[in-house]
């Protein structure tokens, strides 16, 4: 399974911020990742924030890859997410139903229970 990787000058922006330098608004990124217990199966870096449309698109592409892969197409999949509002959007639940995936929301205010955190 391939991973979507975007090579961006994030390290430079983080180093500048650590040194107490000026924050550059052009260096705001969001990362979405999907993991199994063993590995990252999909990741996406987006400049700026992530909204429900971007998140649902990521979920759709990731679940589609899993359902066409001969090793995972018939396996039970659980989509574990925290309680961010974009995760609870109706389109995300509809996509999960379409791909026959169970949705499980993590306990509120418990990032230590989320392997991606």
C-alpha positions in Angstrom: 0.0 0.0 0.0 1.5 3.4 -1.0 1.7 6.5 1.2 1.0 10.0 -0.1 4.0 12.1 0.9 4.4 15.8 0.3 8.0 17.2 0.6 7.6 20.6 2.2 10.1 23.0 4.0 8.4 22.3 7.3 11.7 21.7 9.2 12.8 25.2 8.3 9.6 26.8 9.6 9.8 24.7 12.8 13.4 25.6 13.4 12.6 29.3 12.9 9.8 29.1 15.4 11.9 27.3 18.0 14.5 30.1 17.8 11.8 32.6 18.7 11.7 33.9 15.2 8.8 35.4 13.4 5.9 33.1 12.6 5.3 32.8 8.8 1.6 32.3 7.9 2.7 30.5 4.7 4.0 27.6 6.8 0.8 26.3 8.3 0.2 22.6 7.5 -2.2 19.9 8.6 -1.4 16.2 8.5 -3.9 13.4 8.4 -2.7 9.8 8.9 -4.3 6.4 8.9 -2.6 3.5 10.7 -3.0 -0.1 11.5 -1.5 -1.6 14.6 1.7 -2.1 12.6 2.2 0.7 10.2 1.0 3.9 8.5 -1.2 3.0 5.5 -2.0 6.5 4.3 -1.0 10.0 5.0 -1.7 13.4 3.6 -0.2 16.9 4.3 -2.3 19.9 3.4 -1.3 23.5 3.5 -3.6 25.3 5.9 -6.3 23.7 7.9 -8.3 20.5 7.3 -12.1 20.7 7.0 -14.8 18.0 6.7 -14.5 17.9 2.9 -10.7 17.4 2.9 -11.1 14.8 5.7 -13.9 12.9 4.0 -11.9 12.8 0.7 -8.9 11.3 2.6 -11.1 8.7 4.3 -12.8 7.8 0.9 -9.4 7.4 -0.8 -8.0 5.4 2.1 -10.9 3.0 2.4 -11.2 2.5 -1.3 -7.5 1.4 -1.4 -8.2 -1.0 1.4 -11.4 -2.5 -0.2 -9.7 -3.1 -3.6 -6.6 -4.7 -2.1 -6.9 -8.5 -2.2 -5.5 -8.8 1.4 -7.8 -6.4 3.1 -11.0 -6.3 1.0 -12.9 -8.7 3.1 -11.4 -7.9 6.5 -13.3 -6.0 9.2 -12.1 -2.4 9.5 -12.7 -0.1 12.4 -12.2 3.6 11.9 -11.0 5.0 15.2 -11.2 8.8 15.5 -11.2 11.4 18.2 -14.1 13.7 18.7 -13.0 16.5 16.3 -16.1 18.0 14.6 -14.8 17.2 11.2 -14.6 13.5 12.2 -18.3 13.5 13.1 -19.6 15.0 9.8 -22.4 13.1 8.1 -20.4 12.6 4.9 -17.7 10.7 6.9 -20.3 8.3 8.4 -21.8 7.8 4.9 -18.4 7.0 3.4 -17.8 4.5 6.2 -21.2 2.8 5.6 -20.5 2.7 1.9 -17.2 0.8 2.5 -18.8 -1.4 5.3 -16.5 0.1 8.0 -17.3 0.4 11.7 -16.8 3.8 13.2 -15.6 4.1 16.8 -15.1 7.5 18.5 -12.4 7.7 21.1 -13.2 8.9 24.6 -13.3 12.7 24.8 -10.1 14.4 25.9 -8.1 11.1 25.7 -5.4 11.6 23.0 -3.2 9.0 24.7 -5.7 6.4 23.5 -5.2 7.4 19.9 -2.1 5.8 18.2 -1.8 8.6 15.7 -1.5 11.3 18.4 
